Amino acid sequence: MAYIAGLLEKNGYSVQTLDANFYQLIIPEINEEIGKSQPDIIGLYVTTMGYYKVKDLATVIKEQCSNLPIMIGGPHLSVMD
């Protein structure tokens, strides 16, 4: 995620990162952060071990922000292709 954020910033985009593991996936706090920053897009990183937590997080975000695009990437999706 840091690599992608750096690449986007280098090309003139404003990027904010939030380590959801730091929040232990506390949904209200994450939704509050999303509400404050008003992002144009959300990017989520998923490993196989974290698949269900990321899936739940994406579902909750979509419930609150149905028009907000969510991109999900990472090793789990690369392997499961």
Phi, psi and omega in degrees: 000321180296323178297313180296317179300316179297319179295317178296315179298320179299332180261019171092007179268147174272127185232138173233132178249148179222121179276101182294334176296327177299321180276359183053036180054043174280101190303315181302320180292320179294316178297325177296316178298319179296318179297322180293317188273343180047061184289159175273337182203151176245135174244129179240141180253132184228133170255170180298318180296328183262008186306309185291326177293318179292321177299315178297318180298314179299321179298315180294318178299315180297326178296324182271330185226073188296334181269358183277117178294141177237124175254133180237131179213175179134182186300324182300312182290327178295321181284326185278000183299000000 
